[in-house]
Amino acid sequence: MTVSVYPGNTPPSASIILTNLTNASRTTTYHAGDTWAYTVANAADDEPLPPDAFSWEVVFHHRDHTHPFLPFLPGEIGQFDLPVTGELDPVVWYRVHLFITDARGQRTEVIRDINPVTATITLNTNPSGGQVTVEGAVFPAPREQTFVVGMRFSADVPSPQTIGSGSGSYAFSSWSQ
């Protein structure tokens, strides 16, 4: 193995500017479907940076593991859209990585996280005690579930169904809020 040492060489540095183009008031949080712009700011090095010094990666984090989202994005600026379908677990976030590589190959990584805005909904039946279906799984009502705001999911009610012991059969007629 060969290691090159450059005395006095400092690693490159920069910061990340993230802008929520859907709602600029959300600077560190997102709703599903938001569009984000990313930009390099305050780039510095002890030598001029090469034209291809900057690259990006956006990684989707889900609890204790990750999923690739956008693996390689060259350049100083860009944008991406967050999906409205997919993982419904609310314990998720996106990590934006900026990689800066100087003319000598020394590399610095800068990261920023964007976290979801979540909401809890309650699905119930009238009369209470029936069953509801969320994404194909059947649950007793009332059912509380937390989602990332803006995520699309399926909800249904098995119909007809018997609620309680001997109280008759009920058919679904409509949703209300």
Residue frames as a rotation matrix with the C-alpha (Angstrom) as fourth column:
MET 1
0.587 0.809 0.000 0.00
0.809 -0.587 0.000 0.00
0.000 0.000 -1.000 0.00
THR 2
-0.594 -0.724 0.351 1.21
0.721 -0.673 -0.168 3.48
0.357 0.153 0.921 -0.81
VAL 3
0.505 0.697 -0.509 0.12
0.835 -0.544 0.084 6.51
-0.218 -0.467 -0.857 1.17
SER 4
-0.209 -0.524 0.825 0.83
0.650 -0.705 -0.283 10.01
0.731 0.477 0.488 -0.11
VAL 5
0.269 0.199 -0.942 1.39
0.888 -0.430 0.163 12.69
-0.373 -0.881 -0.292 2.51
TYR 6
0.016 -0.190 0.982 1.22
0.610 -0.776 -0.160 16.38
0.792 0.601 0.104 1.69
PRO 7
-0.410 -0.222 -0.885 2.51
0.897 -0.275 -0.347 18.43
-0.166 -0.935 0.312 4.64
GLY 8
-0.854 0.103 -0.510 0.43
-0.008 -0.983 -0.186 21.53
-0.521 -0.155 0.840 5.23
ASN 9
-0.772 0.629 -0.092 -2.40
-0.115 0.004 0.993 20.35
0.625 0.778 0.069 3.00
THR 10
-0.741 0.612 0.278 -5.75
-0.375 -0.033 -0.926 20.90
-0.558 -0.790 0.254 4.68
PRO 11
-0.618 0.570 0.542 -8.87
0.717 0.691 0.092 19.02
-0.322 0.446 -0.835 3.66
PRO 12
-0.773 0.420 0.475 -11.47
0.063 -0.695 0.716 20.85
0.631 0.584 0.511 1.57
SER 13
-0.723 0.594 -0.353 -14.53
0.456 0.026 -0.890 22.24
-0.519 -0.804 -0.290 3.33
ALA 14
-0.773 0.594 0.226 -18.00
-0.156 -0.522 0.839 23.44
0.615 0.613 0.496 2.42
SER 15
-0.724 0.656 0.214 -21.50
-0.167 0.133 -0.977 23.59
-0.669 -0.743 0.013 3.78
ILE 16
-0.742 0.572 0.348 -24.84
0.648 0.481 0.591 22.45
0.171 0.664 -0.728 2.42
ILE 17
-0.720 0.675 -0.160 -27.81
-0.578 -0.711 -0.400 24.69
-0.384 -0.195 0.903 1.71
LEU 18
-0.789 0.585 0.188 -31.06
0.614 0.743 0.267 22.73
0.017 0.326 -0.945 1.51
THR 19
-0.788 0.584 -0.197 -34.21
-0.560 -0.812 -0.165 24.50
-0.256 -0.020 0.966 0.37
ASN 20
-0.494 0.740 0.456 -37.67
0.582 0.671 -0.460 23.03
-0.646 0.038 -0.762 0.46
LEU 21
-0.998 0.065 -0.003 -39.09
-0.042 -0.607 0.794 24.30
0.050 0.792 0.608 -2.83
THR 22
-0.337 0.931 -0.141 -42.59
0.614 0.331 0.717 23.11
0.714 0.155 -0.683 -1.92
ASN 23
0.833 0.553 0.029 -42.74
0.313 -0.513 0.799 25.02
0.457 -0.656 -0.601 1.36
ALA 24
0.012 -0.933 0.359 -39.78
0.092 -0.356 -0.930 27.24
0.996 0.044 0.082 2.27
SER 25
0.296 0.116 0.948 -40.91
-0.848 -0.425 0.317 27.48
0.440 -0.898 -0.028 5.91
ARG 26
0.958 -0.061 0.280 -39.99
-0.080 0.881 0.466 23.80
-0.275 -0.469 0.839 6.38
THR 27
0.480 -0.850 -0.216 -36.20
-0.843 -0.380 -0.381 24.09
0.242 0.365 -0.899 6.49
THR 28
-0.651 -0.732 0.200 -35.36
-0.758 0.619 -0.204 20.79
0.025 -0.285 -0.958 8.20
THR 29
-0.444 0.592 0.672 -38.63
-0.049 0.733 -0.678 18.86
-0.894 -0.334 -0.297 7.88
TYR 30
-0.897 0.111 -0.427 -40.60
-0.433 -0.032 0.901 17.45
0.086 0.993 0.077 4.97
HIS 31
0.221 0.916 0.334 -43.97
-0.574 0.399 -0.715 16.21
-0.788 -0.034 0.615 3.79
ALA 32
-0.275 -0.212 0.938 -44.06
0.543 0.771 0.333 13.32
-0.794 0.601 -0.096 1.31
GLY 33
0.477 0.443 0.759 -44.04
0.876 -0.164 -0.454 14.78
-0.077 0.881 -0.466 -2.20
ASP 34
0.752 -0.251 -0.610 -41.90
-0.066 -0.949 0.309 17.82
-0.656 -0.192 -0.730 -1.33
THR 35
0.698 -0.613 0.370 -39.24
0.523 0.084 -0.848 18.99
0.489 0.786 0.379 -3.78
TRP 36
0.719 -0.549 -0.427 -35.83
0.258 -0.359 0.897 19.87
-0.646 -0.755 -0.116 -2.33
ALA 37
0.788 -0.592 0.166 -32.95
-0.045 -0.325 -0.945 21.85
0.614 0.737 -0.283 -3.83
TYR 38
0.694 -0.658 -0.292 -29.36
0.539 0.207 0.816 21.39
-0.477 -0.724 0.498 -2.67
THR 39
0.809 -0.463 0.361 -26.42
-0.037 -0.654 -0.755 23.75
0.586 0.598 -0.547 -3.15
VAL 40
0.099 -0.871 -0.482 -22.75
0.957 0.215 -0.192 23.89
0.271 -0.443 0.855 -2.14
ALA 41
0.882 0.115 0.458 -21.92
0.016 -0.977 0.215 26.94
0.472 -0.182 -0.863 -0.01
ASN 42
0.708 -0.619 0.342 -18.66
-0.682 -0.472 0.558 28.33
-0.184 -0.628 -0.756 1.38
ALA 43
0.905 -0.424 0.042 -16.42
0.417 0.861 -0.293 25.88
0.088 0.282 0.955 -0.49
ALA 44
0.665 -0.738 0.113 -12.79
-0.747 -0.657 0.104 26.31
-0.002 -0.153 -0.988 0.48
ASP 45
0.836 -0.547 0.027 -9.46
0.544 0.835 0.081 24.57
-0.067 -0.053 0.996 0.08
ASP 46
0.334 -0.798 -0.502 -5.78
0.062 -0.513 0.856 25.51
-0.941 -0.317 -0.122 0.17
GLU 47
-0.871 -0.490 0.045 -5.64
0.074 -0.041 0.996 25.03
-0.486 0.871 0.072 -3.62
PRO 48
-0.396 0.773 -0.496 -8.24
-0.914 -0.383 0.134 25.68
-0.086 0.506 0.858 -6.35
LEU 49
-0.147 0.453 0.879 -10.84
-0.226 0.850 -0.476 22.91
-0.963 -0.268 -0.023 -6.38
PRO 50
-0.967 -0.196 0.164 -11.16
0.092 0.331 0.939 20.88
-0.238 0.923 -0.301 -9.60
PRO 51
-0.602 0.775 -0.192 -14.36
-0.733 -0.442 0.517 21.22
0.316 0.452 0.835 -11.68
ASP 52
0.110 0.648 -0.753 -15.56
-0.181 0.758 0.626 17.78
0.977 0.067 0.200 -10.56
ALA 53
-0.797 -0.559 0.228 -14.85
-0.276 0.002 -0.961 18.36
0.537 -0.829 -0.156 -6.85
PHE 54
-0.568 0.654 0.500 -18.47
-0.747 -0.155 -0.646 18.00
-0.345 -0.741 0.577 -5.71
SER 55
-0.586 0.531 -0.612 -20.79
-0.115 0.692 0.712 15.00
0.802 0.488 -0.345 -5.63
TRP 56
-0.368 0.624 0.689 -23.91
-0.929 -0.268 -0.254 14.17
0.026 -0.734 0.679 -3.66
GLU 57
-0.739 0.321 -0.592 -25.78
0.195 0.944 0.268 11.18
0.645 0.083 -0.760 -2.33
VAL 58
-0.255 0.721 0.645 -29.22
-0.930 -0.365 0.040 11.08
0.264 -0.589 0.763 -0.70
VAL 59
-0.840 -0.089 -0.536 -29.88
0.038 0.974 -0.222 8.08
0.542 -0.207 -0.815 1.54
PHE 60
0.175 0.955 0.238 -33.27
-0.573 -0.098 0.814 7.02
0.801 -0.279 0.530 2.91
HIS 61
-0.884 -0.455 0.104 -33.05
-0.316 0.420 -0.851 5.95
0.344 -0.785 -0.516 6.57
HIS 62
0.265 0.951 -0.156 -35.63
-0.496 0.274 0.824 3.59
0.827 -0.141 0.544 8.03
ARG 63
0.986 0.113 0.119 -35.25
-0.151 0.348 0.925 2.84
0.063 -0.931 0.360 11.74
ASP 64
0.469 -0.857 0.215 -31.86
-0.290 0.080 0.954 1.06
-0.834 -0.509 -0.210 12.05
HIS 65
-0.182 -0.540 0.822 -31.08
0.698 0.518 0.495 0.50
-0.692 0.664 0.282 8.35
THR 66
-0.285 0.008 -0.958 -30.88
-0.438 -0.890 0.123 2.42
-0.852 0.455 0.257 5.09
HIS 67
0.413 0.381 0.827 -32.21
0.668 0.491 -0.559 2.17
-0.620 0.783 -0.052 1.55
PRO 68
-0.758 -0.640 0.127 -30.50
0.550 -0.522 0.652 3.73
-0.351 0.564 0.747 -1.46
PHE 69
0.364 0.866 -0.343 -32.44
0.431 -0.483 -0.762 6.72
-0.826 0.130 -0.549 -2.75
LEU 70
0.980 -0.190 -0.059 -30.20
-0.145 -0.473 -0.869 8.84
0.137 0.860 -0.491 -5.02
PRO 71
0.747 -0.662 -0.057 -26.75
0.599 0.635 0.488 7.22
-0.287 -0.399 0.871 -5.18
PHE 72
-0.361 -0.929 -0.086 -24.58
0.764 -0.347 0.544 9.67
-0.535 0.131 0.835 -7.17
LEU 73
0.781 0.577 0.239 -25.33
0.620 -0.673 -0.403 13.24
-0.072 0.462 -0.884 -8.16
PRO 74
-0.280 -0.957 0.073 -22.42
0.959 -0.277 0.052 15.26
-0.030 0.085 0.996 -9.59
GLY 75
-0.125 0.128 0.984 -22.18
0.489 -0.855 0.173 19.05
0.863 0.503 0.044 -9.47
GLU 76
-0.950 -0.309 0.051 -22.67
0.148 -0.586 -0.797 21.98
0.277 -0.749 0.602 -7.15
ILE 77
-0.566 0.819 0.096 -26.48
-0.722 -0.437 -0.536 22.22
-0.397 -0.373 0.839 -7.33
GLY 78
-0.838 0.394 -0.378 -29.51
-0.001 0.691 0.723 20.05
0.546 0.606 -0.579 -8.00
GLN 79
-0.354 0.770 0.531 -32.91
-0.932 -0.242 -0.270 19.02
-0.079 -0.590 0.803 -6.75
PHE 80
-0.914 0.123 -0.388 -34.95
0.054 0.982 0.184 15.93
0.403 0.147 -0.903 -5.94
ASP 81
-0.064 0.969 0.238 -38.55
-0.777 -0.198 0.598 14.95
0.627 -0.146 0.765 -5.21
LEU 82
-0.830 -0.114 0.546 -39.61
-0.489 0.619 -0.615 12.87
-0.268 -0.777 -0.569 -2.23
PRO 83
-0.785 0.529 -0.323 -42.02
0.093 0.616 0.782 10.00
0.613 0.584 -0.533 -2.98
VAL 84
-0.333 0.775 0.538 -45.65
-0.927 -0.375 -0.034 9.88
0.175 -0.510 0.842 -1.81
THR 85
0.829 0.515 -0.217 -45.80
-0.469 0.852 0.232 6.07
0.305 -0.091 0.948 -1.82
GLY 86
-0.071 -0.868 -0.492 -43.58
-0.203 0.496 -0.844 3.43
0.977 0.040 -0.211 -0.27
GLU 87
-0.637 -0.294 -0.712 -42.51
0.557 0.463 -0.690 2.94
0.533 -0.836 -0.131 3.33
LEU 88
0.263 0.854 0.449 -45.39
0.109 -0.489 0.865 3.85
0.959 -0.178 -0.221 5.68
ASP 89
0.279 -0.263 -0.924 -43.45
0.955 0.180 0.237 3.53
0.104 -0.948 0.302 8.95
PRO 90
0.928 0.144 0.343 -43.09
0.147 -0.989 0.018 7.08
0.342 0.034 -0.939 10.33
VAL 91
0.629 -0.775 -0.067 -39.59
-0.053 -0.129 0.990 6.39
-0.776 -0.619 -0.123 11.74
VAL 92
0.373 -0.450 0.811 -37.79
0.926 0.239 -0.293 7.52
-0.063 0.860 0.506 8.59
TRP 93
0.613 -0.184 -0.768 -35.65
-0.091 -0.982 0.163 10.41
-0.785 -0.029 -0.619 7.37
TYR 94
0.839 -0.401 0.368 -33.38
0.451 0.136 -0.882 11.44
0.303 0.906 0.295 4.49
ARG 95
0.427 -0.795 -0.431 -29.67
0.263 -0.347 0.901 12.15
-0.865 -0.497 0.061 4.87
VAL 96
0.982 -0.151 0.110 -28.04
0.046 -0.378 -0.925 14.38
0.181 0.913 -0.365 2.25
HIS 97
0.399 -0.916 -0.038 -24.30
0.559 0.210 0.802 13.75
-0.727 -0.341 0.596 1.80
LEU 98
0.939 -0.296 -0.173 -21.97
-0.329 -0.636 -0.698 16.23
0.096 0.713 -0.695 0.10
PHE 99
0.526 -0.834 0.164 -18.54
0.681 0.529 0.507 14.91
-0.510 -0.155 0.846 -0.88
ILE 100
0.900 -0.356 -0.251 -15.76
-0.428 -0.826 -0.365 17.40
-0.077 0.436 -0.896 -1.70
THR 101
0.610 -0.736 0.293 -12.58
0.683 0.676 0.276 16.03
-0.401 0.032 0.915 -3.27
ASP 102
0.590 -0.444 -0.674 -9.59
-0.371 -0.891 0.262 18.36
-0.717 0.096 -0.691 -3.72
ALA 103
0.635 -0.378 -0.674 -6.97
-0.734 -0.024 -0.678 18.27
0.241 0.925 -0.293 -6.48
ARG 104
-0.476 -0.878 0.048 -4.78
-0.834 0.433 -0.343 15.90
0.280 -0.203 -0.938 -4.40
GLY 105
-0.318 0.433 -0.844 -7.60
-0.030 0.885 0.465 13.43
0.948 0.173 -0.268 -3.75
GLN 106
-0.980 0.023 -0.196 -8.29
0.197 0.056 -0.979 14.43
-0.012 -0.998 -0.059 -0.16
ARG 107
-0.403 0.914 0.052 -12.00
0.230 0.046 0.972 14.00
0.886 0.404 -0.229 0.50
THR 108
-0.965 0.229 0.129 -14.39
-0.205 -0.351 -0.914 15.61
-0.164 -0.908 0.386 2.99
GLU 109
-0.485 0.871 -0.079 -17.97
0.603 0.399 0.690 14.59
0.633 0.288 -0.719 3.69
VAL 110
-0.917 0.356 0.183 -20.67
-0.393 -0.717 -0.576 16.97
-0.074 -0.599 0.797 4.97
ILE 111
-0.671 0.726 -0.152 -24.15
0.622 0.663 0.416 15.72
0.403 0.185 -0.896 5.93
ARG 112
-0.770 0.592 0.240 -27.57
-0.638 -0.690 -0.343 17.23
-0.037 -0.416 0.908 6.63
ASP 113
-0.826 0.561 0.059 -30.73
0.549 0.824 -0.142 15.41
-0.128 -0.084 -0.988 7.65
ILE 114
-0.621 0.772 0.135 -34.33
-0.692 -0.621 0.368 16.20
0.368 0.135 0.920 6.78
ASN 115
-0.962 0.261 0.080 -36.95
0.137 0.716 -0.685 14.69
-0.236 -0.648 -0.724 9.04
PRO 116
-0.571 0.793 0.212 -40.62
0.488 0.120 0.865 13.97
0.660 0.597 -0.455 8.39
VAL 117
-0.649 0.616 0.445 -43.64
-0.760 -0.537 -0.366 15.82
0.014 -0.576 0.817 9.68
THR 118
-0.879 0.335 -0.340 -45.99
0.288 0.940 0.181 13.12
0.381 0.061 -0.923 10.99
ALA 119
-0.388 0.829 0.403 -49.65
-0.893 -0.447 0.060 12.96
0.230 -0.337 0.913 11.92
THR 120
-0.965 0.167 0.201 -51.69
0.072 0.908 -0.412 10.37
-0.251 -0.384 -0.889 13.75
ILE 121
-0.435 0.875 -0.213 -55.07
-0.737 -0.210 0.642 9.40
0.518 0.436 0.736 12.34
THR 122
-0.706 0.333 0.624 -57.82
-0.301 0.657 -0.691 7.34
-0.641 -0.676 -0.364 13.94
LEU 123
-0.630 0.557 -0.541 -59.98
-0.472 0.278 0.837 5.00
0.617 0.782 0.088 11.88
ASN 124
-0.793 0.445 0.415 -63.21
-0.279 0.340 -0.898 3.98
-0.541 -0.828 -0.145 13.56
THR 125
-0.772 0.636 0.002 -66.51
0.347 0.419 0.839 2.33
0.533 0.648 -0.544 12.68
ASN 126
-0.704 0.656 0.272 -70.05
-0.679 -0.511 -0.526 3.38
-0.206 -0.555 0.806 13.52
PRO 127
0.956 0.091 0.279 -71.07
-0.264 -0.146 0.953 1.56
0.128 -0.985 -0.116 15.55
SER 128
0.138 -0.969 0.204 -67.68
-0.981 -0.163 -0.109 1.30
0.139 -0.185 -0.973 17.20
GLY 129
0.055 -0.226 0.973 -65.90
-0.568 0.794 0.217 -2.06
-0.821 -0.564 -0.085 17.43
GLY 130
0.959 0.284 0.018 -65.86
-0.136 0.512 -0.848 -3.08
-0.250 0.811 0.529 13.79
GLN 131
0.191 -0.915 0.354 -62.84
0.655 0.388 0.648 -3.82
-0.731 0.108 0.674 11.65
VAL 132
0.803 -0.084 -0.590 -60.79
-0.437 -0.756 -0.488 -1.57
-0.405 0.649 -0.644 9.37
THR 133
0.602 -0.630 0.491 -58.17
0.753 0.653 -0.084 -2.50
-0.268 0.420 0.867 6.80
VAL 134
0.710 -0.502 -0.493 -54.95
-0.491 -0.855 0.163 -0.47
-0.504 0.126 -0.854 6.36
GLU 135
-0.088 -0.767 -0.636 -52.69
-0.996 0.074 0.048 -1.48
0.010 0.638 -0.770 3.48
GLY 136
-0.021 0.182 -0.983 -54.34
-0.490 0.855 0.169 -4.92
0.871 0.486 0.072 3.37
ALA 137
-0.826 -0.274 -0.493 -53.99
0.274 0.569 -0.775 -5.70
0.493 -0.775 -0.395 7.11
VAL 138
0.187 0.978 0.095 -57.18
0.168 -0.128 0.977 -5.98
0.968 -0.167 -0.188 9.15
PHE 139
-0.892 -0.449 -0.058 -57.36
0.174 -0.223 -0.959 -4.27
0.418 -0.865 0.277 12.58
PRO 140
-0.026 0.879 -0.477 -60.05
0.997 0.056 0.050 -3.82
0.070 -0.474 -0.878 15.22
ALA 141
-0.247 0.030 0.968 -61.44
0.214 -0.973 0.084 -0.29
0.945 0.228 0.235 15.33
PRO 142
0.963 -0.155 -0.220 -60.68
-0.240 -0.865 -0.440 2.20
-0.122 0.477 -0.871 16.57
ARG 143
0.457 -0.858 0.233 -57.23
0.883 0.470 -0.003 2.04
-0.107 0.208 0.972 14.94
GLU 144
0.837 -0.325 -0.440 -54.70
-0.257 -0.944 0.208 4.83
-0.483 -0.061 -0.874 15.51
GLN 145
0.430 -0.744 0.511 -51.78
0.868 0.496 -0.009 4.99
-0.247 0.447 0.860 13.10
THR 146
0.425 -0.409 -0.807 -49.04
-0.120 -0.910 0.397 7.55
-0.897 -0.072 -0.436 12.52
PHE 147
0.520 -0.231 0.822 -47.91
0.842 0.301 -0.448 8.41
-0.144 0.925 0.352 9.00
VAL 148
-0.708 -0.657 -0.258 -45.58
0.500 -0.725 0.473 10.88
-0.498 0.206 0.842 7.31
VAL 149
0.162 0.789 -0.593 -47.81
-0.024 -0.598 -0.801 13.74
-0.987 0.144 -0.078 6.17
GLY 150
0.107 -0.019 -0.994 -48.53
-0.917 -0.388 -0.092 13.41
-0.384 0.921 -0.059 2.46
MET 151
-0.906 -0.406 0.118 -47.95
-0.343 0.868 0.358 9.64
-0.248 0.284 -0.926 2.21
ARG 152
-0.026 0.895 -0.445 -50.63
-0.946 0.122 0.299 7.81
0.322 0.428 0.844 0.28
PHE 153
-0.948 -0.185 0.260 -51.99
-0.271 0.897 -0.348 4.59
-0.169 -0.400 -0.901 1.75
SER 154
-0.429 0.838 -0.338 -55.04
-0.207 0.272 0.940 2.39
0.879 0.473 0.057 1.32
ALA 155
-0.886 0.307 0.346 -57.78
-0.320 0.132 -0.938 2.10
-0.334 -0.942 -0.019 3.93
ASP 156
-0.476 0.756 -0.449 -60.95
-0.348 0.308 0.886 0.05
0.808 0.578 0.116 3.67
VAL 157
-0.381 0.454 0.805 -63.69
-0.846 0.180 -0.502 -1.53
-0.373 -0.872 0.316 5.74
PRO 158
-0.992 0.127 -0.016 -64.66
0.113 0.926 0.359 -5.20
0.061 0.354 -0.933 5.36
SER 159
-0.440 0.895 -0.078 -68.33
-0.755 -0.416 -0.506 -5.22
-0.485 -0.164 0.859 4.38
PRO 160
0.553 0.631 0.544 -70.60
-0.406 -0.366 0.837 -6.66
0.727 -0.684 0.053 5.53
GLN 161
-0.616 -0.703 -0.356 -69.33
0.024 0.434 -0.900 -7.42
0.787 -0.563 -0.251 9.03
THR 162
0.516 0.724 -0.458 -70.81
0.480 0.199 0.854 -8.38
0.710 -0.661 -0.245 12.37
ILE 163
-0.442 -0.599 0.668 -70.05
-0.256 -0.629 -0.734 -6.00
0.860 -0.495 0.125 15.21
GLY 164
-0.408 0.239 0.881 -70.47
-0.909 -0.014 -0.417 -7.27
-0.088 -0.971 0.223 18.76
SER 165
-0.986 0.069 0.154 -72.17
0.063 0.997 -0.044 -10.51
-0.156 -0.034 -0.987 19.70
GLY 166
-0.451 0.865 0.219 -75.47
0.869 0.482 -0.114 -11.01
-0.205 0.139 -0.969 18.02
SER 167
-0.177 0.400 -0.899 -76.03
0.170 -0.888 -0.428 -7.35
-0.969 -0.228 0.089 17.16
GLY 168
0.784 0.609 0.118 -76.51
0.181 -0.043 -0.983 -7.93
-0.593 0.792 -0.144 13.46
SER 169
-0.050 -0.755 0.654 -74.60
0.945 0.176 0.276 -7.40
-0.324 0.632 0.704 10.26
TYR 170
0.485 0.113 -0.867 -73.43
0.039 -0.993 -0.108 -3.98
-0.874 0.018 -0.486 9.10
ALA 171
0.400 -0.321 0.858 -72.56
0.916 0.170 -0.364 -2.88
-0.029 0.932 0.362 5.57
PHE 172
-0.569 -0.679 -0.464 -70.15
0.595 -0.729 0.338 -0.06
-0.567 -0.084 0.819 4.72
SER 173
0.530 0.781 0.330 -71.91
0.806 -0.343 -0.482 3.04
-0.263 0.521 -0.812 3.42
SER 174
0.702 -0.301 0.645 -69.49
0.207 -0.780 -0.590 6.03
0.681 0.548 -0.486 3.53
TRP 175
-0.300 -0.839 -0.454 -66.42
0.896 -0.085 -0.435 7.71
0.326 -0.537 0.778 5.03
SER 176
0.791 0.429 0.437 -66.70
0.277 -0.887 0.368 10.81
0.546 -0.170 -0.821 7.20
GLN 177
-0.329 -0.938 0.112 -64.26
0.369 -0.237 -0.899 13.04
0.869 -0.255 0.423 9.04
